[in-house]
């Protein structure tokens, strides 16, 4: 099952080494198997009540793709969406530099709670949640034990231009290596994870977060555990 959250992200998401695309011939179906127009399909995805399922791919072309109901919010609280990000398991380490030249080594951040957001410039849901995410960073500005990092699919030059024109959203902005996206099991954007003070996953969300109550709760719990 592959998750996409806008038509742009559906076109942009790729499996390892192979780009996947929809065409005019791609068949979109609802949860009951009925055929949908591409517009109706994407409208349903944007409600965040559904996720993409059963993508059929031939020669890098998505020939058919369906929907299934999104996991209930309560189930997301107790288990990660991706098995790669299973709660209480160690997060992959990385040492990267943000677009301002600041270095971040996840291993060196042990003892701190690290919030990691994965996004890309043309991802509409990513942009939707940025104001709320920025407010979150403002709320924790006085707490040096919480670190906010964002890993974006573009190169440093494009990200610098984007931030200069749109403004930052409080997170450090770091170009995302494809190999690291694979290690984190990223198949949909935006994705946000929380890594606790021992370097373990404790929160996992894919898609526009909307209400950030669960994210705040995860941060607070990670600070005291």
Secondary structure, 3 states (H helix, E strand, C coil): CCCCCCHHHHHHCEECCEECEEEEEEEEECCCCCEECHHHHHHHHCCCCEEEEEEEEECCEEEEEEEEECCCHHHHHHCCCCHHHCCCCECCCCEEECCCCCEEECHHHCCCEEEEEEECCCCHHHHHHHHHHHHHHHHCCCCCCEEEEEEECCCHHHHHHHHHHHCCCCCEEEECCHHHHHHCCCCCCCEEEEECCCCEEEEEEECCCCCCHHHHHHHHHHHHC
